[in-house]
Each structure stands twice: as C-alpha cells, then as structure tokens.
Amino acid sequence: MRIKKAWIVAKKDLSEFKTNKYIIFSLILMPLIMAMVMPVVYLVPMTMFSAPPAKEPLDLELNTTLIVVGGNLTNATVHDLRFVGTNLTDVIATGCIFERCNLTSSLIRDSFLVEGFVNASLVVHSNLENTTRIGTVLNDCVILWETSELEVVLKLFIDSLLIFFILIPAIIPTIIASYSFVGEKVNKSLEPLLATPTTDLELLVGKSLSIFLPTMAVTWLSLIPFVALVDLIAEPYLGFFPLPNAVWVIGVFVLAPLFCLLSISANVLVSSRVNDVRASQQIGSLIVLPLIVFLIVTIAGVFTLDVAFMLLFCLLIAGVDAAVVYLSLKVFQREEILVRWK
C-alpha cells in the first residue's frame, strides 16, 4: 500500500468536509455538549444538597479519667470515661471513648467510637472508625477510613460518563462516513475517484483517515474541559481529583479509537452499498448498540471498570475491528459500485 496515495484521498475528503456545515456542526456541538453539559447534569444535582465530608477528625479534646472493661450498662448517664468491650443500652454519653463496644438506643455526644456496633442510636459531633451502624442517625460526625455513600455514587457516575467519550468517536463517523461514498455520488465525483490509480486498500485507508483524524481530535480536545469540570465538582467530596485515572486513559486513548475504527469501517462498508445518505446513517448507527450494552452493565454494577476489564474489552473490540476491516475489503468492489450507481 502506498501511504502517499491514501493521504491524497484523505486530504481531498478533509477539504470537502470543511464546506459541509452539517459535518462541521456535528464535530463541534456533540463534543461540546458532552464536555460542558454532562458533568453539570450528572454530578451537580448529586452534590448540591450534600455538604463536603470532613477531611480531618474532629478535635474532641477528650479527657477520660477511668476505664471500664467488659460488663453491661443500662439506663445511665456517663461522661469522660473509656469503655472497652462493654454492652451499653439506653445510655447518654458525653466525651467518652468506646472501643469494641455495643451501643443500643443511646445518645452519644463528643465521643470517639472505634471498632464497635451502634444500633438505633443518635451520635452527635463524634468520630467513628470501623463502627457498624444499624438504624443510627449521625449528626456532625466524621467517619474515618470509610467510603461514604456519596463517594461511591460519585465514583460510579464518573465511571459511567466514560461511555460518552466512547460514544463521540462511535457516533460522529456515522455522520461523516455516510458521505464517504454516497456523498461522492451526490456530488458527481464518484466515477473520477474510483477511476484513479489507487488500490481498494489505499482508497479505504484514505477515506478512513479523513474521518478518524478529525473525530479523535475533537474527542481528545473535549476531554480537557470535561476533566477540569469533573475535578472541580468532585474534589471537595472525594478529597482528590478523580480524573484522569488508568481506566479513563485506557478508555479514551485505546478503546475510543478502536470504536472509532469500528464505526468508520462499518459505515464506509454500508455507505458503499446504499444509495441514500439517510439510509447509510440509520444502518451505520447500529454500531452504538454494543456501547449501550456496555453502559447498562456498567451502571448495573455487573462488571467493575478496572484496568483488567478495560484491557480485555479492548482486545475484544480489536478482534471485531479486524473482522470488519477484512470484510469491508472483501465486499468493496469499485466496478460494481460504478455499474450499480450509474
């Protein structure tokens, strides 16, 4: 294959795309919406009614004078005591330390609970570490070394937003690639193009490059404001900047190009066999179905989006890419296209 010939075909298509307002709007609007609107729509409602979690334990200035080890305590008011392995029921406690204790139906204030169990109680202005809670209300408390429900939900939704940066390079080629051959027919430039001294492979590579380069460029450029917005919104609640991470790097820089190539190959194949741009777009858009399945299993928690899963999924899509590219080369017959479209 002669790269120079393929690049000539790519440059010709790129110059034509510049004059097509429909393609230009698609290249600009979709990434802009994904980058600027999605973080606000998905993450802001989750955080606007929640206060950022405290990053440091409360300074309780505890001054415990006595230690109580084991035993049971019921219907009592205690303060400035340290309990170890004690069962407490209907207790009002202030300024105490509870280690491996079971507290039931109690009111706890300005205390430190470590590796215990709290049931049907109210805990106010206290630190908790490795403490199991059932039917317990916390007010102005700090939970140490524990991921809050808000953090879990935020991480899940941030991971699910990755699907949109795979959708961009999967959907945009359905718009651009539909013009690759059908558009040539409409512009009366198909016959001269197919008559040029280029091989089928060079022709398809050139057209694929003209679609791949602008699609991935706008995808990666839109990632910059998206990451900045997500980090700005999520950092006060997570305590760190969630993006970029390894999963997103693999998703955006490996999986997204693979889906882009799959979409391009499928849509070029479709557009070379149909006579109408809209029909080409409708058939080619079926490529997003695997992505919808990917989104559903991600949100449902069927699979964890870790590095191993992402690499495995990339290998799967790479295999599908190879099959579709091979099929497109086998099916593409320039003589048949010329005869059928005259």
C-alpha positions as CSV (number, residue, x, y, z in Angstrom):
1,M,0.0,0.0,0.0
2,R,1.2,3.5,-0.9
3,I,0.7,5.8,2.0
4,K,1.1,8.9,-0.2
5,K,-1.8,7.9,-2.4
6,A,-4.0,7.2,0.7
7,W,-3.1,10.6,2.1
8,I,-4.1,12.3,-1.1
9,V,-7.6,10.7,-0.8
10,A,-7.7,11.7,2.9
11,K,-6.8,15.4,2.1
12,K,-9.4,15.6,-0.6
13,D,-12.2,14.4,1.7
14,L,-11.0,16.7,4.5
15,S,-11.1,19.7,2.2
16,E,-14.7,18.8,1.3
17,F,-15.8,18.3,4.9
18,K,-14.8,21.9,5.6
19,T,-17.5,23.1,3.3
20,N,-20.2,20.8,4.8
21,K,-22.0,22.7,7.6
22,Y,-23.7,19.5,8.8
23,I,-20.4,17.8,9.4
24,I,-18.8,20.9,11.0
25,F,-21.7,21.3,13.4
26,S,-21.5,17.6,14.3
27,L,-17.8,17.8,15.0
28,I,-18.3,20.8,17.3
29,L,-21.7,20.5,19.0
30,M,-21.6,16.9,20.2
31,P,-18.2,17.0,21.9
32,L,-19.0,20.5,23.3
33,I,-22.3,19.1,24.9
34,M,-20.5,16.0,26.2
35,A,-17.7,18.1,27.8
36,M,-19.6,21.0,29.2
37,V,-23.1,19.8,29.9
38,M,-22.7,16.2,31.1
39,P,-20.7,16.9,34.2
40,V,-23.2,19.6,35.3
41,V,-26.3,17.4,34.5
42,Y,-25.0,14.3,36.2
43,L,-22.8,15.4,39.1
44,V,-24.1,18.8,40.3
45,P,-27.6,17.5,41.4
46,M,-25.8,14.8,43.4
47,T,-23.6,17.2,45.3
48,M,-25.7,20.4,45.6
49,F,-27.7,19.1,48.6
50,S,-24.7,17.4,50.3
51,A,-22.1,19.1,52.4
52,P,-18.5,18.1,51.6
53,P,-17.2,15.4,54.0
54,A,-14.8,16.5,56.7
55,K,-11.2,15.6,55.8
56,E,-9.8,15.6,59.3
57,P,-11.2,14.0,62.6
58,L,-13.0,16.3,65.0
59,D,-10.9,17.8,67.8
60,L,-12.9,16.5,70.7
61,E,-10.3,17.3,73.5
62,L,-11.2,14.0,75.3
63,N,-10.1,13.7,78.9
64,T,-11.1,10.2,80.0
65,T,-10.4,9.6,83.7
66,L,-11.5,6.0,84.2
67,I,-11.5,2.8,82.1
68,V,-14.4,0.3,82.1
69,V,-13.6,-3.1,80.7
70,G,-16.4,-5.5,79.8
71,G,-19.8,-5.8,81.5
72,N,-23.2,-4.3,80.8
73,L,-24.5,-0.9,81.5
74,T,-28.2,0.2,81.2
75,N,-30.1,3.4,81.8
76,A,-27.1,5.5,82.8
77,T,-25.6,8.9,82.1
78,V,-21.8,8.9,81.7
79,H,-19.0,11.3,80.7
80,D,-15.2,11.3,80.4
81,L,-15.0,7.5,80.5
82,R,-13.3,4.9,78.3
83,F,-15.2,1.7,77.6
84,V,-13.6,-1.4,76.3
85,G,-15.8,-4.4,75.2
86,T,-18.8,-3.1,77.1
87,N,-22.5,-3.5,76.2
88,L,-24.4,-0.2,76.7
89,T,-28.2,0.2,76.4
90,D,-30.3,3.4,76.9
91,V,-27.2,5.4,77.8
92,I,-26.4,9.1,77.5
93,A,-22.7,9.5,77.0
94,T,-20.6,12.6,76.6
95,G,-16.8,12.9,76.0
96,C,-16.3,9.1,76.1
97,I,-14.2,6.6,74.1
98,F,-15.8,3.4,73.1
99,E,-13.6,0.5,71.9
100,R,-15.2,-2.7,70.6
101,C,-18.5,-1.7,72.4
102,N,-22.1,-2.4,71.6
103,L,-24.4,0.6,72.0
104,T,-28.2,0.3,71.7
105,S,-30.8,3.0,71.9
106,S,-28.3,5.5,73.2
107,L,-27.4,9.2,72.8
108,I,-23.7,9.8,72.2
109,R,-22.1,13.2,72.0
110,D,-18.5,14.4,71.6
111,S,-17.1,10.9,71.7
112,F,-14.9,8.5,69.8
113,L,-16.2,5.1,68.7
114,V,-13.7,2.5,67.5
115,E,-14.5,-1.0,66.0
116,G,-17.9,-1.2,67.7
117,F,-21.6,-1.6,66.9
118,V,-24.2,1.0,67.2
119,N,-28.0,0.2,66.9
120,A,-31.0,2.6,67.0
121,S,-29.0,5.4,68.4
122,L,-28.2,9.1,67.9
123,V,-24.5,10.1,67.5
124,V,-23.7,13.8,67.6
125,H,-20.3,15.6,67.0
126,S,-18.2,12.4,67.2
127,N,-15.5,10.5,65.4
128,L,-16.3,6.9,64.2
129,E,-13.8,4.4,63.0
130,N,-14.7,0.9,61.8
131,T,-18.0,1.1,63.5
132,T,-21.1,-0.7,62.2
133,R,-24.3,1.2,62.3
134,I,-27.9,0.0,62.0
135,G,-30.8,2.4,62.3
136,T,-28.5,5.0,63.7
137,V,-28.6,8.8,62.9
138,L,-25.3,10.7,62.7
139,N,-25.2,14.5,63.1
140,D,-22.0,16.5,62.6
141,C,-19.8,13.3,62.7
142,V,-16.6,12.3,60.9
143,I,-16.4,8.7,59.7
144,L,-12.7,7.8,59.5
145,W,-11.3,5.5,56.8
146,E,-14.6,4.7,55.3
147,T,-16.0,5.5,51.9
148,S,-19.3,7.3,52.2
149,E,-22.3,6.5,50.0
150,L,-21.9,9.9,48.2
151,E,-18.3,8.9,47.3
152,V,-19.5,5.5,46.0
153,V,-22.2,7.1,43.9
154,L,-19.9,9.8,42.6
155,K,-17.3,7.3,41.5
156,L,-19.9,5.2,39.8
157,F,-21.3,8.1,37.8
158,I,-17.9,9.4,36.9
159,D,-17.0,5.9,35.5
160,S,-20.3,5.8,33.7
161,L,-19.5,9.1,32.0
162,L,-16.7,7.3,30.2
163,I,-19.3,5.9,27.9
164,F,-20.0,9.3,26.4
165,F,-16.3,9.7,25.3
166,I,-16.6,6.4,23.5
167,L,-19.9,7.4,22.0
168,I,-18.4,10.5,20.4
169,P,-16.0,8.6,18.2
170,A,-18.6,5.9,17.6
171,I,-21.4,8.3,16.5
172,I,-19.6,11.1,14.6
173,P,-18.3,8.6,11.9
174,T,-21.9,7.6,11.2
175,I,-22.5,11.2,10.1
176,I,-19.2,11.7,8.3
177,A,-18.7,8.2,6.8
178,S,-22.2,8.2,5.3
179,Y,-20.9,10.9,2.9
180,S,-17.8,9.0,2.0
181,F,-19.3,7.2,-1.0
182,V,-23.0,8.3,-1.0
183,G,-21.8,11.9,-0.8
184,E,-19.4,11.3,-3.7
185,K,-22.3,10.1,-5.8
186,V,-24.4,13.1,-5.0
187,N,-21.5,15.5,-5.8
188,K,-20.9,13.6,-9.1
189,S,-17.3,12.8,-8.1
190,L,-17.6,9.1,-7.5
191,E,-16.6,7.9,-11.0
192,P,-13.4,10.0,-11.2
193,L,-12.4,8.9,-7.7
194,L,-12.9,5.2,-8.5
195,A,-11.1,5.6,-11.8
196,T,-7.9,6.9,-10.1
197,P,-4.8,4.7,-10.0
198,T,-5.3,3.7,-6.3
199,T,-5.9,0.3,-4.9
200,D,-9.1,-0.5,-2.9
201,L,-7.0,-0.6,0.3
202,E,-5.5,2.8,-0.4
203,L,-8.9,4.2,-1.2
204,L,-10.4,2.9,2.0
205,V,-7.4,3.8,4.2
206,G,-7.5,7.4,2.8
207,K,-11.2,7.8,3.5
208,S,-10.9,6.2,6.9
209,L,-8.1,8.6,7.8
210,S,-10.2,11.6,6.7
211,I,-12.8,10.5,9.3
212,F,-10.6,9.2,12.1
213,L,-8.3,12.2,12.4
214,P,-11.0,15.0,13.0
215,T,-13.1,12.6,15.1
216,M,-10.4,11.7,17.5
217,A,-9.1,15.3,17.6
218,V,-12.4,16.7,18.8
219,T,-12.8,13.8,21.2
220,W,-9.4,14.4,22.9
221,L,-9.8,18.2,22.8
222,S,-13.2,18.0,24.5
223,L,-11.6,15.8,27.2
224,I,-9.7,18.8,28.6
225,P,-12.6,20.9,29.8
226,F,-14.5,17.8,30.8
227,V,-11.7,16.6,33.2
228,A,-11.4,20.2,34.6
229,L,-15.2,20.4,35.3
230,V,-15.4,16.9,36.9
231,D,-12.4,17.5,39.1
232,L,-13.8,20.9,40.2
233,I,-17.1,19.4,41.1
234,A,-16.0,16.1,42.7
235,E,-12.8,17.1,44.5
236,P,-14.5,18.7,47.6
237,Y,-16.5,15.5,48.1
238,L,-13.8,12.9,47.3
239,G,-10.8,14.7,48.7
240,F,-8.8,14.1,45.5
241,F,-9.0,14.7,41.8
242,P,-10.8,11.6,40.3
243,L,-9.6,12.3,36.7
244,P,-7.6,11.3,34.8
245,N,-7.1,7.7,36.0
246,A,-5.9,4.5,34.4
247,V,-9.3,3.3,33.4
248,W,-10.1,6.6,31.7
249,V,-6.7,6.7,29.9
250,I,-7.3,3.2,28.5
251,G,-10.9,4.1,27.7
252,V,-10.3,7.4,25.9
253,F,-6.9,6.7,24.2
254,V,-7.3,2.9,23.4
255,L,-11.0,1.9,23.5
256,A,-12.4,5.1,21.9
257,P,-10.0,4.9,18.8
258,L,-10.9,1.2,18.5
259,F,-14.6,2.0,18.4
260,C,-13.9,4.9,16.1
261,L,-12.2,2.5,13.7
262,L,-15.1,0.0,14.0
263,S,-17.6,2.7,13.3
264,I,-15.7,4.0,10.3
265,S,-15.2,0.6,8.8
266,A,-18.8,-0.4,9.3
267,N,-20.2,2.9,8.0
268,V,-17.9,3.0,5.0
269,L,-19.0,-0.5,4.2
270,V,-22.6,0.4,4.5
271,S,-22.3,3.7,2.5
272,S,-20.6,1.8,-0.3
273,R,-23.6,-0.4,-0.7
274,V,-26.6,2.0,-0.4
275,N,-27.7,5.0,-2.5
276,D,-29.1,7.3,0.2
277,V,-27.2,9.3,2.9
278,R,-30.0,8.9,5.5
279,A,-30.2,5.2,4.9
280,S,-26.5,4.9,5.4
281,Q,-26.6,6.8,8.6
282,Q,-29.5,4.8,10.0
283,I,-27.9,1.5,9.2
284,G,-24.5,2.6,10.4
285,S,-25.8,3.9,13.7
286,L,-26.4,0.3,14.8
287,I,-22.8,0.3,15.8
288,V,-23.7,2.0,19.1
289,L,-25.7,-1.0,20.3
290,P,-22.6,-2.7,21.9
291,L,-21.9,0.7,23.7
292,I,-25.5,0.7,25.1
293,V,-24.9,-2.8,26.5
294,F,-21.6,-1.5,27.9
295,L,-23.3,1.4,29.6
296,I,-26.1,-0.8,31.1
297,V,-23.7,-3.4,32.6
298,T,-21.5,-0.5,34.0
299,I,-24.3,1.3,35.7
300,A,-25.9,-2.0,36.9
301,G,-22.5,-2.9,38.5
302,V,-22.3,-6.2,36.6
303,F,-18.7,-5.5,35.9
304,T,-16.2,-3.3,37.7
305,L,-14.5,-0.9,35.4
306,D,-10.9,-1.7,36.4
307,V,-7.8,-1.9,34.2
308,A,-8.1,-5.7,33.6
309,F,-11.7,-5.4,32.4
310,M,-10.9,-2.4,30.1
311,L,-7.9,-4.2,28.5
312,L,-10.0,-7.4,28.0
313,F,-12.7,-5.3,26.4
314,C,-10.2,-3.5,24.2
315,L,-8.9,-6.9,22.9
316,L,-12.4,-7.9,22.1
317,I,-13.2,-4.8,20.1
318,A,-9.8,-5.0,18.4
319,G,-10.8,-8.5,17.2
320,V,-14.1,-7.2,15.9
321,D,-12.3,-4.3,14.2
322,A,-10.0,-6.7,12.3
323,A,-13.0,-8.8,11.2
324,V,-15.0,-5.8,9.9
325,V,-12.0,-4.3,8.1
326,Y,-11.3,-7.6,6.4
327,L,-15.0,-7.9,5.4
328,S,-15.1,-4.3,4.1
329,L,-12.1,-5.0,1.9
330,K,-13.7,-8.2,0.6
331,V,-17.1,-6.6,-0.1
332,F,-15.8,-3.4,-1.6
333,Q,-15.8,-3.7,-5.4
334,R,-15.3,-0.4,-7.3
335,E,-16.5,-1.9,-10.6
336,E,-19.8,-3.0,-9.1
337,I,-20.3,0.4,-7.4
338,L,-19.8,2.2,-10.7
339,V,-22.3,0.0,-12.6
340,R,-24.9,0.0,-9.8
341,W,-24.9,3.7,-9.3
342,K,-25.0,4.9,-13.0
